[in-house]
Amino acid sequence: MASGWARDDAVQEQIDSTIDDAVSRARRAMHHGASAEFCEECGEPIPQARRLALPGVQYCITCQQQRDDRQAASSLFNRRGSKDSQLR
């Protein structure tokens, strides 16, 4: 398939790269180490059940949801595949 200046496997490389990025993001988000007793963001106590369920947790549920929402909003756009990123 002719696609201008792109190599034949460019689409597959983009797909692989997107998957690699998602896996790396998920691995960084995994909890590890000792859990905090108090949220690092707001200082509220983290319930014992949450600390036992998620070893290494550092945030209360509310703050973690806010962090997840911010991360999700910033990861919706794939700059590698964007024509805008190619024009800049």
N, C-alpha and C positions, 0 to 999 in steps of 0.2 A: 504494500500500500504506500503510495507516494504521499509524503507529508512535508514537503518543503525541505528544510535543512535538518530536520530531526532524524535520528537513527531509527532503524526498524524496530528496536526494542524500547524506545523511549517511553511509550505508554506503560509497558509493564514495569519499567524502572520507576516511574512515577507512582504506580500502585504500590509497589514494594516499599518505596520510601515512605509513603503515607502510612502503611501498616507498621513499619519499623518505628516511625514517630509515635504512633498510638501505643505501641507496646512499651516503648521507653517511658512515655508519660505515665502509663499505668504502673510500671515498676517503680518509678520515683514516688508515686502516690501511695504505694504500699506502706503500711505501718511497720515499724521495727523498733526495737529497744524498749525501754521502760515507758509506761504510760504516765502522763502528767496527772496530778490530782486536780489541778485548776487549769482552765482554758488559757492558752497563751494569748488569745485575742482579747477576751473580755474579762478574764479573771474569775469567772463563775466556776463552782465546783463541777467536775466531770463525774457523773454517776458511776458507782462501782461496777454495775452491770455493763456499761459501755467500755470501761477500762478492761474488763475481763474478756469481752467479746472481740475487742480490737486492740491487741497488744501494741503499744507504742503510740496510742492516740494522744494528740496534743490539743485538740479543740473540742468544745462542746458541740452538740448537734446543730444548734442554730448557726454558730460561726463556721462549722464545716460545710453546711449547706450553702452559705454565702460564698465561701471560697470555691466550692464546686460550681456554683452558678457563674462566677466570674471566669473560671477556667473554661467552662463549656462555651460561654459567649465568645471567648477569644480563640477557641479552636474550631469554630464552625467554618472558617474560611481557609481554604488551602491555597496559600500564596504561591506554591510551586507550580500549580496548574493554572494559575490566573494569568490571563492575557495582560492585565494591568501590571503585574510584576515583571513581565517580559518587556514592557514599554518603558519602564523606569530605569 
